[in-house]
Amino acid sequence: MDKNFRVRVIVGVSMFAVALVALYICDSIPFKILFGLFSLMSVVELLSFFKKKYSFYNLILAILEIGFLAYGTIFVAQTNAHLFWYIILGVPGYDVFAYLFGKLFGGKIFKKSRPFPRISKNKTWEGTILGLAMAIGLVVIKIALTGSFATDWMFILCGPLALIGDLYESYLKRKFAVKDSNEIIIKNKFFEKLEMCVGGTEGHGGFLDRIDSTAFACTILLIIYGLL
């Protein structure tokens, strides 16, 4: 098990435990505040990108990402623990299983196993397909057990939306010539300590890398709810 994977596992399990406790305390308010703080730190990271590279096109990309973070936070603020379980199963579910299956089976089924070589060269067909299958399957199981397909069907989209959100952030970072969302602000001692909350040692990403998929998925779900 490489160091990057260990950091992802430790941070992922820790964040899940904290989120689980926060979801069931005081009507999920601590969780909603925590997500808002994560979004705020993500914006700080995003703005730091301009220290490395600026263009009008990059400004538009950044504004869109800030929009996803803002509307994603609005969705979280309005939802409840029951509904947010769909997000947990569909979004982090996709991220975890895509990464795991990519590590285990990447290149073993599809010889040309790079579906997005120009945006995210580390993604594999195996990880992407199996990650999506697991995310969709987990959401469908939850709907069947505790929900209703008539009202909760849109959460089946969480896995695909997580993929799109992740690809968008990867594209954004590529345009800014940034590898990890925290690589600039982590050089500041104050922010370096804050980044440790998400395992953000250099080379392991920061707040934006942790919630980009969730923010995008929640934004689209908020739009769907508004249209229904």
C-alpha positions as CSV (number, residue, x, y, z in Angstrom):
1,M,0.0,0.0,0.0
2,D,1.6,3.3,-1.1
3,K,1.8,6.4,1.0
4,N,-0.8,8.3,-1.1
5,F,-3.3,5.5,-0.7
6,R,-2.7,5.3,3.1
7,V,-3.3,9.0,3.5
8,R,-6.6,8.8,1.4
9,V,-7.8,5.9,3.6
10,I,-7.0,7.5,6.9
11,V,-8.4,10.9,5.9
12,G,-11.5,9.3,4.3
13,V,-12.3,7.2,7.3
14,S,-11.7,10.1,9.7
15,M,-13.9,12.5,7.7
16,F,-16.6,9.9,7.4
17,A,-16.6,9.3,11.2
18,V,-16.8,13.1,11.9
19,A,-19.5,13.6,9.3
20,L,-21.5,10.7,10.7
21,V,-21.5,12.1,14.2
22,A,-22.2,15.6,13.0
23,L,-25.1,14.5,10.8
24,Y,-27.0,13.2,13.9
25,I,-26.3,16.0,16.3
26,C,-28.5,19.1,16.6
27,D,-30.5,18.3,13.4
28,S,-27.2,18.1,11.3
29,I,-26.3,21.7,12.0
30,P,-22.7,20.9,12.9
31,F,-22.3,19.0,9.7
32,K,-23.7,21.8,7.6
33,I,-21.4,24.3,9.3
34,L,-18.4,22.0,8.7
35,F,-19.3,21.6,5.0
36,G,-19.6,25.4,4.7
37,L,-16.1,25.8,6.2
38,F,-14.7,23.2,3.8
39,S,-16.2,25.2,0.9
40,L,-14.8,28.5,2.2
41,M,-11.3,26.9,2.5
42,S,-11.8,25.5,-1.0
43,V,-12.4,29.0,-2.3
44,V,-9.2,30.3,-0.6
45,E,-7.3,27.5,-2.3
46,L,-8.9,28.3,-5.7
47,L,-8.1,32.0,-5.4
48,S,-4.4,31.1,-4.7
49,F,-4.2,29.5,-8.1
50,F,-4.1,33.0,-9.6
51,K,-0.7,33.5,-8.1
52,K,0.6,30.8,-10.5
53,K,-1.3,31.6,-13.7
54,Y,-3.9,34.1,-14.7
55,S,-6.1,34.4,-17.8
56,F,-9.6,35.5,-18.5
57,Y,-10.5,31.9,-19.4
58,N,-9.1,30.7,-16.1
59,L,-11.2,33.4,-14.3
60,I,-14.4,32.0,-15.9
61,L,-13.4,28.4,-14.8
62,A,-12.8,29.6,-11.3
63,I,-16.1,31.5,-11.1
64,L,-17.9,28.4,-12.2
65,E,-16.2,26.3,-9.5
66,I,-17.0,28.9,-6.8
67,G,-20.6,28.7,-8.0
68,F,-20.6,24.9,-7.5
69,L,-19.2,25.3,-4.0
70,A,-21.8,28.0,-3.2
71,Y,-24.8,26.1,-4.5
72,G,-23.5,22.8,-3.2
73,T,-23.3,24.4,0.3
74,I,-26.9,25.7,-0.2
75,F,-28.1,22.2,-1.0
76,V,-26.4,20.8,2.1
77,A,-27.9,23.5,4.3
78,Q,-31.4,22.6,3.1
79,T,-31.1,18.8,3.2
80,N,-31.4,16.3,6.1
81,A,-29.5,13.3,7.3
82,H,-31.7,10.8,5.4
83,L,-31.2,12.5,2.0
84,F,-27.5,13.2,2.6
85,W,-26.9,9.5,3.0
86,Y,-27.5,9.3,-0.7
87,I,-24.8,11.8,-1.3
88,I,-22.4,9.9,0.9
89,L,-23.1,6.6,-0.8
90,G,-23.0,8.0,-4.3
91,V,-20.2,10.6,-4.3
92,P,-17.5,9.4,-1.9
93,G,-18.7,5.9,-2.8
94,Y,-17.7,6.5,-6.4
95,D,-14.4,8.2,-5.4
96,V,-13.4,5.4,-3.1
97,F,-14.3,2.5,-5.3
98,A,-13.0,4.1,-8.5
99,Y,-9.6,4.7,-6.8
100,L,-9.6,1.2,-5.2
101,F,-10.6,-0.7,-8.4
102,G,-8.3,1.4,-10.5
103,K,-5.4,0.4,-8.2
104,L,-6.4,-3.3,-8.3
105,F,-7.5,-3.8,-11.9
106,G,-6.2,-0.8,-13.9
107,G,-4.9,-2.0,-17.2
108,K,-5.9,-5.7,-16.6
109,I,-9.2,-5.6,-18.5
110,F,-8.8,-2.8,-21.0
111,K,-5.4,-2.5,-22.6
112,K,-5.8,1.1,-23.4
113,S,-7.1,1.9,-19.9
114,R,-7.0,5.7,-19.8
115,P,-10.4,7.2,-20.6
116,F,-9.5,10.8,-19.9
117,P,-5.7,11.1,-20.7
118,R,-5.7,14.8,-21.4
119,I,-7.6,15.7,-18.2
120,S,-6.9,13.1,-15.6
121,K,-4.3,10.6,-16.8
122,N,-4.5,8.5,-13.6
123,K,-8.1,7.4,-14.1
124,T,-8.6,4.0,-15.6
125,W,-11.6,2.4,-17.4
126,E,-11.7,-0.3,-14.8
127,G,-11.8,2.1,-11.9
128,T,-14.3,4.4,-13.6
129,I,-16.8,1.7,-14.7
130,L,-16.6,-0.3,-11.4
131,G,-16.7,2.8,-9.3
132,L,-19.8,4.1,-11.1
133,A,-21.4,0.6,-10.8
134,M,-20.8,0.5,-7.0
135,A,-22.0,4.0,-6.4
136,I,-25.2,3.5,-8.4
137,G,-25.7,0.1,-6.8
138,L,-25.4,1.5,-3.2
139,V,-27.8,4.3,-3.9
140,V,-30.4,1.9,-5.4
141,I,-30.1,-0.4,-2.4
142,K,-30.7,2.5,0.0
143,I,-33.7,3.7,-2.1
144,A,-35.1,0.1,-2.0
145,L,-34.6,-0.2,1.7
146,T,-35.5,3.2,3.2
147,G,-36.6,5.5,0.4
148,S,-38.9,5.8,-2.6
149,F,-37.9,5.7,-6.3
150,A,-40.7,8.2,-7.0
151,T,-39.1,11.0,-4.9
152,D,-35.4,9.9,-4.6
153,W,-34.6,8.7,-8.2
154,M,-32.3,11.7,-8.9
155,F,-29.7,10.5,-6.3
156,I,-28.9,7.6,-8.7
157,L,-27.1,10.4,-10.6
158,C,-24.6,11.0,-7.8
159,G,-21.9,8.6,-9.1
160,P,-21.9,10.1,-12.7
161,L,-22.1,13.6,-11.3
162,A,-19.2,12.9,-8.9
163,L,-17.1,11.8,-12.0
164,I,-18.0,15.0,-13.9
165,G,-17.2,17.2,-10.9
166,D,-13.9,15.5,-10.4
167,L,-13.0,15.8,-14.1
168,Y,-14.0,19.5,-14.1
169,E,-11.7,20.2,-11.1
170,S,-8.9,18.2,-12.8
171,Y,-9.4,20.3,-16.0
172,L,-9.4,23.5,-14.0
173,K,-6.1,22.6,-12.2
174,R,-4.5,21.6,-15.5
175,K,-5.4,25.1,-17.0
176,F,-3.8,26.7,-13.9
177,A,-0.8,24.3,-14.0
178,V,-1.6,23.2,-10.5
179,K,-1.3,19.6,-9.3
180,D,-2.9,19.7,-5.9
181,S,-5.4,22.3,-4.8
182,N,-3.3,23.2,-1.7
183,E,0.1,23.4,-3.2
184,I,0.3,27.2,-3.1
185,I,-1.3,28.1,0.2
186,I,0.3,25.2,2.1
187,K,3.6,27.2,1.9
188,N,2.0,29.6,4.4
189,K,2.4,28.3,8.0
190,F,-1.1,29.2,9.0
191,F,-2.7,27.4,6.1
192,E,-0.3,24.5,6.4
193,K,-1.8,23.7,9.8
194,L,-5.4,24.0,8.5
195,E,-4.6,21.7,5.5
196,M,-3.6,19.0,7.9
197,C,-7.3,18.6,8.8
198,V,-7.8,16.9,5.4
199,G,-4.5,15.2,5.3
200,G,-3.3,18.0,3.1
201,T,0.4,17.4,3.3
202,E,2.1,18.4,0.1
203,G,1.3,15.9,-2.6
204,H,-2.0,14.8,-1.1
205,G,-4.4,17.5,-2.1
206,G,-6.4,19.9,0.0
207,F,-10.0,20.9,0.8
208,L,-11.0,21.5,-2.9
209,D,-9.7,18.1,-3.9
210,R,-11.8,16.5,-1.1
211,I,-15.2,18.2,-1.9
212,D,-15.1,19.1,-5.5
213,S,-17.3,16.1,-6.6
214,T,-19.7,16.6,-3.7
215,A,-20.1,20.3,-4.5
216,F,-20.8,19.7,-8.2
217,A,-23.2,16.8,-7.5
218,C,-25.1,18.9,-4.9
219,T,-25.4,21.8,-7.3
220,I,-27.0,19.7,-10.0
221,L,-29.3,18.1,-7.5
222,L,-30.4,21.5,-6.3
223,I,-31.2,22.5,-9.9
224,I,-33.2,19.3,-10.4
225,Y,-35.1,19.9,-7.2
226,G,-35.8,23.5,-8.4
227,L,-37.2,22.2,-11.7
228,L,-39.5,19.5,-10.2
